[in-house]
Amino acid sequence: MDEFVSRKRKRPTSPIQDHSTRLQMSGPAITQDQEESTDVKLTILASLAPTISQEDLLELLISCDGYLDNARAVLLYRNKAPTSPRKKLTSIGLQSSLGFPTTNDPSKAQKPLTRKGKTVHLFSSADIAAHTPCSIIHNFLPAEDATKLLKELLAEAPTFPRATFKLFDNVVQSPHSAGFYVSSLQERERQKSEYLYNGSYLSDVRELLPEMRKVSSKVKDAVNKEIAIRIAKHYPDGKKLKYQCPHEWVPNAAFVNCYDGGAESVGYHSDQLSYIGPRAVIGSLSLGVAREFRVRKIVGREEKETDAKHKEETDRSRADEEGQIAIHLPHNSLLVMHAEMQEEWKHSIHPSSTVDLHPVSGNKRINITYRWYRESFNPRYTPRCKCGIATVLKCVQKKKENRGRYMWMCQAGGIPGKQGCGYFEWAEFTSDGEPLWKSASAPRMQETLPA
């Protein structure tokens, strides 16, 4: 397995010229007389690393912003790097993953990349698609459009609230700020009166801004294309997953997160499924400062635990045994979290002691997570708990005997100062992920909450 190398960025000496549609650079054009062509640069890099493919070398050159000296330094450092454990990384710098072996046959199980206590860093789109439940598109928008969108949201970011919620009987505040946007005024009013988040209604719901609205259609097209590729290349027999919706993904809501400096982060979690349904897909557009997005497989447990905090500590320890994968998210990159992500993996934004400043956003990262709120999961239809409010949809992730089953649960316990009623019932869906109350008249049965 080739090593991933991360180092601080050197002073640039020679920027890359246009080589493919993936490279969208701003600034004055550089003539052939002034700089070497990209083909020449790739030839030089190939002489240093003859076992690495041209595609991976091009990815490396892109990650170095086209600077040959930096890319050459990465390869030379890789060849000289000792096999002993290296010092823990503290910043997102010059990065690339250089060709992990993969197979195109989804029926053949691959050996896991992660090892006990280790973090494997991935950069290339091929490695990310092969070894995580994600795919990534670099340089997603034209550079000018990405800058316009970033400036539009930076102007909004100072007004974003920080959510508060209850964790192990303690009231905590979100480590970053966020705003919530929907597509219309009508939907904005519905969100304020019908949709619950951690047991409470949102008072601050906003309509999509002009630049956000322009980008939404591009995100929709790109995500649907990535979904089709994922099904064809990575799922058994080229078929969608059970409970995955077969219809076109149509984003109609977006959370905009602002991470102000490297210390602002978000811990490992799975996104709420209540309004997007099982096997949901989410599109995540990153702007501004590059940050590290980490994912890890959820590890099941067999033993019975009664204390929630102890269970969480046990699960975290077991996950550390499995290791984790870090994905580099540069400015203007679209990450697609596919249908297996929320049920089988957890994800986080890792804190960093230092960040490479962005020329527009400084030390801030703006992240737009596009979601499709499905009408069949409108809270008007979902079960009500004994507290009289709509329940939240969750998936059993850790208890092995029920792993993969879905349930509706009381969410009032997440409200500071309140206790939930403990309501629970199993959720049932068609193979296309539609709730069965739409197609069956059988009464729902309340059951005992699983451990």
KEFI-659636 format. One line per field, with one value per residue (C-alpha): residue number from 1; x, y, z; residue in one letter. Coordinates in steps of 0.25 Angstrom, whole numbers, plus 5000, padded with zeros to 4 digits. Layout:
BEGIN
k	c(NUM,...)
u	c(X,...)
v	c(Y,...)
w	c(Z,...)
r	c(A,...)
REM end
This chain:
BEGIN
k	c(1,2,3,4,5,6,7,8,9,10,11,12,13,14,15,16,17,18,19,20,21,22,23,24,25,26,27,28,29,30,31,32,33,34,35,36,37,38,39,40,41,42,43,44,45,46,47,48,49,50,51,52,53,54,55,56,57,58,59,60,61,62,63,64,65,66,67,68,69,70,71,72,73,74,75,76,77,78,79,80,81,82,83,84,85,86,87,88,89,90,91,92,93,94,95,96,97,98,99,100,101,102,103,104,105,106,107,108,109,110,111,112,113,114,115,116,117,118,119,120,121,122,123,124,125,126,127,128,129,130,131,132,133,134,135,136,137,138,139,140,141,142,143,144,145,146,147,148,149,150,151,152,153,154,155,156,157,158,159,160,161,162,163,164,165,166,167,168,169,170,171,172,173,174,175,176,177,178,179,180,181,182,183,184,185,186,187,188,189,190,191,192,193,194,195,196,197,198,199,200,201,202,203,204,205,206,207,208,209,210,211,212,213,214,215,216,217,218,219,220,221,222,223,224,225,226,227,228,229,230,231,232,233,234,235,236,237,238,239,240,241,242,243,244,245,246,247,248,249,250,251,252,253,254,255,256,257,258,259,260,261,262,263,264,265,266,267,268,269,270,271,272,273,274,275,276,277,278,279,280,281,282,283,284,285,286,287,288,289,290,291,292,293,294,295,296,297,298,299,300,301,302,303,304,305,306,307,308,309,310,311,312,313,314,315,316,317,318,319,320,321,322,323,324,325,326,327,328,329,330,331,332,333,334,335,336,337,338,339,340,341,342,343,344,345,346,347,348,349,350,351,352,353,354,355,356,357,358,359,360,361,362,363,364,365,366,367,368,369,370,371,372,373,374,375,376,377,378,379,380,381,382,383,384,385,386,387,388,389,390,391,392,393,394,395,396,397,398,399,400,401,402,403,404,405,406,407,408,409,410,411,412,413,414,415,416,417,418,419,420,421,422,423,424,425,426,427,428,429,430,431,432,433,434,435,436,437,438,439,440,441,442,443,444,445,446,447,448,449,450,451)
u	c(5000,5006,5007,5000,5008,5004,5014,5013,5012,5025,5026,5021,5030,5022,5007,5000,4994,4980,4981,4966,4953,4955,4965,4958,4968,4967,4977,4985,4988,5003,5009,5017,5030,5028,5025,5027,5014,5006,5011,5025,5022,5015,5027,5037,5028,5027,5042,5042,5031,5029,5019,5009,4999,4998,4984,4989,5001,4991,4983,4996,4999,4985,4986,4999,4992,5001,5014,5024,5034,5024,5019,5033,5036,5024,5029,5044,5039,5030,5042,5051,5040,5043,5034,5033,5020,5021,5017,5002,4998,4993,4989,4984,4995,5000,4993,4991,4988,4996,4988,4983,4980,4965,4956,4944,4937,4927,4925,4940,4942,4954,4963,4961,4970,4969,4977,4977,4978,4982,4976,4978,4978,4971,4971,4969,4954,4957,4962,4951,4940,4947,4949,4938,4923,4926,4930,4936,4937,4948,4947,4932,4928,4935,4945,4937,4924,4930,4936,4922,4915,4926,4925,4909,4910,4921,4912,4901,4911,4912,4896,4897,4892,4899,4889,4888,4884,4885,4896,4897,4888,4897,4893,4904,4905,4909,4924,4921,4910,4899,4888,4876,4871,4859,4854,4841,4834,4823,4833,4839,4826,4824,4838,4835,4822,4823,4837,4844,4859,4864,4850,4848,4844,4854,4851,4862,4858,4863,4860,4871,4880,4882,4895,4891,4879,4887,4896,4885,4882,4896,4897,4885,4890,4904,4899,4889,4900,4909,4897,4896,4911,4911,4900,4906,4921,4920,4907,4904,4899,4899,4885,4881,4882,4869,4861,4868,4859,4859,4854,4862,4869,4863,4870,4860,4867,4881,4889,4900,4911,4922,4935,4942,4956,4962,4957,4943,4938,4928,4929,4926,4911,4900,4891,4876,4867,4854,4850,4860,4856,4865,4877,4878,4888,4894,4902,4912,4919,4932,4936,4948,4958,4961,4958,4959,4946,4947,4939,4939,4931,4921,4925,4914,4913,4907,4909,4898,4901,4891,4899,4898,4911,4918,4912,4917,4931,4932,4927,4938,4948,4944,4943,4958,4962,4956,4963,4958,4959,4962,4957,4963,4952,4958,4951,4941,4939,4926,4926,4914,4910,4904,4892,4901,4907,4897,4893,4907,4917,4919,4926,4932,4940,4953,4959,4972,4982,4986,4979,4984,4977,4968,4970,4955,4950,4962,4961,4947,4941,4927,4920,4906,4899,4888,4877,4864,4852,4843,4828,4824,4833,4826,4823,4808,4809,4819,4815,4813,4819,4812,4818,4809,4820,4825,4835,4849,4854,4867,4874,4879,4894,4901,4893,4896,4883,4875,4885,4879,4865,4858,4850,4842,4845,4842,4851,4846,4858,4867,4861,4869,4860,4851,4850,4845,4834,4842,4832,4837,4832,4838,4838,4834,4837,4835,4848,4848,4848,4834,4827,4817,4806,4805,4802,4796,4785,4790,4790,4804,4809,4817,4828,4839,4851,4863,4875)
v	c(5000,5013,5024,5037,5049,5062,5074,5089,5096,5101,5114,5112,5113,5109,5108,5097,5100,5095,5080,5076,5081,5078,5089,5102,5113,5128,5139,5143,5132,5126,5124,5112,5121,5124,5110,5096,5089,5079,5067,5071,5072,5058,5052,5058,5052,5039,5037,5039,5029,5020,5010,5021,5023,5036,5039,5038,5047,5057,5057,5059,5071,5077,5075,5083,5094,5091,5094,5084,5086,5083,5070,5066,5068,5059,5048,5049,5050,5038,5030,5034,5033,5023,5012,5015,5023,5038,5050,5052,5062,5076,5083,5081,5084,5077,5064,5052,5038,5030,5018,5008,4995,4993,4984,4987,4975,4978,4963,4962,4967,4976,4976,4988,4999,5003,4997,4998,5013,5018,5028,5026,5038,5038,5049,5043,5042,5027,5023,5031,5024,5010,5010,5019,5021,5034,5040,5054,5064,5074,5088,5085,5100,5110,5117,5130,5124,5117,5131,5137,5127,5127,5142,5141,5131,5138,5151,5142,5134,5144,5143,5127,5122,5111,5099,5094,5080,5070,5060,5050,5060,5071,5083,5086,5095,5092,5094,5102,5111,5107,5113,5105,5109,5104,5106,5115,5124,5113,5103,5112,5114,5099,5097,5106,5100,5085,5080,5077,5076,5070,5072,5087,5095,5104,5119,5123,5117,5124,5124,5120,5132,5136,5129,5117,5115,5116,5105,5095,5090,5087,5080,5072,5067,5064,5056,5048,5045,5040,5031,5024,5022,5017,5007,5002,5000,4998,4991,4976,4972,4987,4989,4999,4996,4991,5003,5012,5022,5019,5033,5045,5052,5066,5075,5084,5088,5091,5093,5103,5101,5111,5106,5118,5113,5100,5098,5098,5084,5073,5060,5046,5045,5040,5050,5050,5041,5046,5054,5048,5034,5021,5020,5035,5042,5055,5065,5073,5085,5091,5105,5113,5106,5092,5083,5068,5059,5046,5034,5021,5008,5005,4993,4985,4980,4967,4970,4977,4991,4999,5012,5021,5028,5015,5009,5021,5020,5005,5007,5018,5009,4998,5008,5012,4997,4998,5011,5022,5029,5044,5050,5064,5074,5086,5098,5096,5081,5073,5061,5051,5043,5031,5022,5013,5025,5028,5014,5007,5019,5031,5044,5056,5069,5067,5079,5084,5093,5101,5103,5108,5122,5124,5137,5140,5133,5134,5123,5120,5108,5108,5095,5093,5080,5078,5069,5063,5065,5054,5058,5044,5046,5059,5059,5060,5045,5040,5034,5042,5039,5040,5054,5058,5061,5054,5043,5043,5032,5024,5012,5001,5002,4995,4984,4972,4964,4976,4984,4990,4991,5005,5010,5022,5028,5040,5052,5060,5055,5064,5076,5083,5082,5071,5056,5047,5037,5026,5023,5013,5005,4998,5005,4997,5001,4996,4992,5006,5012,5017,5016,5005,5014,5019,5006,4997,4999,4990,4997,5000,4992,4998,4990,4990,5000,4991,4992)
w	c(5000,4996,5007,5008,5010,5016,5018,5019,5006,4999,4993,4978,4966,4954,4953,4944,4931,4927,4925,4926,4930,4944,4945,4946,4950,4951,4948,4935,4925,4926,4912,4907,4907,4922,4927,4924,4919,4928,4920,4922,4937,4937,4930,4941,4952,4945,4944,4960,4962,4950,4957,4959,4948,4940,4946,4960,4957,4951,4964,4971,4962,4964,4979,4979,4971,4959,4965,4960,4971,4982,4975,4973,4988,4991,4983,4988,5003,5000,4995,5007,5017,5029,5032,5046,5051,5048,5056,5057,5047,5052,5039,5025,5016,5003,5002,4992,4993,4982,4977,4987,4980,4977,4969,4961,4965,4976,4979,4983,4998,4999,5011,5020,5019,5033,5045,5060,5064,5050,5041,5026,5018,5004,4994,4980,4975,4971,4985,4992,4984,4985,5000,5006,5005,4998,4984,4982,4970,4971,4965,4964,4960,4951,4960,4958,4963,4975,4979,4978,4986,4996,4998,4998,5010,5017,5018,5025,5034,5045,5047,5048,5062,5070,5073,5088,5091,5103,5103,5115,5123,5120,5112,5101,5090,5076,5073,5060,5055,5044,5036,5030,5016,5008,4994,4996,5006,5007,5011,5021,5028,5028,5034,5046,5049,5046,5046,5059,5061,5074,5079,5076,5065,5057,5058,5048,5035,5022,5007,4997,4994,4979,4977,4985,4976,4964,4969,4974,4960,4957,4970,4967,4953,4959,4970,4962,4952,4964,4969,4956,4956,4970,4967,4954,4960,4975,4978,4977,4963,4959,4967,4977,4992,4999,5004,4994,4987,4972,4968,4964,4976,4977,4988,4994,5007,5012,5025,5023,5033,5037,5043,5048,5050,5052,5066,5061,5058,5059,5065,5060,5056,5046,5040,5044,5035,5040,5027,5017,5019,5019,5011,5008,4999,5003,4995,5002,4996,5003,5001,5007,5016,5014,5025,5028,5027,5035,5034,5041,5040,5051,5059,5065,5079,5086,5101,5108,5114,5123,5124,5112,5114,5117,5104,5096,5102,5099,5085,5083,5088,5078,5067,5070,5068,5054,5050,5042,5028,5026,5013,5009,5006,4998,4994,4983,4985,4985,4993,4991,5004,4997,5002,5011,5019,5030,5034,5034,5036,5044,5040,5046,5043,5050,5058,5054,5061,5049,5035,5022,5020,5008,5000,5002,5014,5023,5033,5031,5024,5018,5016,5009,5012,5002,5006,4999,5009,5004,5005,5009,5022,5025,5040,5038,5035,5045,5058,5070,5084,5097,5098,5086,5076,5064,5066,5060,5051,5055,5050,5060,5057,5068,5074,5065,5066,5062,5053,5041,5046,5047,5058,5062,5075,5084,5082,5094,5102,5094,5099,5110,5123,5118,5119,5108,5109,5104,5092,5082,5070,5059,5045,5033,5018,5004,4997,4991,5004,5005,5019,5019,5025,5011,5005,5016,5026,5037,5051,5057,5068,5080,5085,5096,5093,5088,5097)
r	c(M,D,E,F,V,S,R,K,R,K,R,P,T,S,P,I,Q,D,H,S,T,R,L,Q,M,S,G,P,A,I,T,Q,D,Q,E,E,S,T,D,V,K,L,T,I,L,A,S,L,A,P,T,I,S,Q,E,D,L,L,E,L,L,I,S,C,D,G,Y,L,D,N,A,R,A,V,L,L,Y,R,N,K,A,P,T,S,P,R,K,K,L,T,S,I,G,L,Q,S,S,L,G,F,P,T,T,N,D,P,S,K,A,Q,K,P,L,T,R,K,G,K,T,V,H,L,F,S,S,A,D,I,A,A,H,T,P,C,S,I,I,H,N,F,L,P,A,E,D,A,T,K,L,L,K,E,L,L,A,E,A,P,T,F,P,R,A,T,F,K,L,F,D,N,V,V,Q,S,P,H,S,A,G,F,Y,V,S,S,L,Q,E,R,E,R,Q,K,S,E,Y,L,Y,N,G,S,Y,L,S,D,V,R,E,L,L,P,E,M,R,K,V,S,S,K,V,K,D,A,V,N,K,E,I,A,I,R,I,A,K,H,Y,P,D,G,K,K,L,K,Y,Q,C,P,H,E,W,V,P,N,A,A,F,V,N,C,Y,D,G,G,A,E,S,V,G,Y,H,S,D,Q,L,S,Y,I,G,P,R,A,V,I,G,S,L,S,L,G,V,A,R,E,F,R,V,R,K,I,V,G,R,E,E,K,E,T,D,A,K,H,K,E,E,T,D,R,S,R,A,D,E,E,G,Q,I,A,I,H,L,P,H,N,S,L,L,V,M,H,A,E,M,Q,E,E,W,K,H,S,I,H,P,S,S,T,V,D,L,H,P,V,S,G,N,K,R,I,N,I,T,Y,R,W,Y,R,E,S,F,N,P,R,Y,T,P,R,C,K,C,G,I,A,T,V,L,K,C,V,Q,K,K,K,E,N,R,G,R,Y,M,W,M,C,Q,A,G,G,I,P,G,K,Q,G,C,G,Y,F,E,W,A,E,F,T,S,D,G,E,P,L,W,K,S,A,S,A,P,R,M,Q,E,T,L,P,A)
REM end
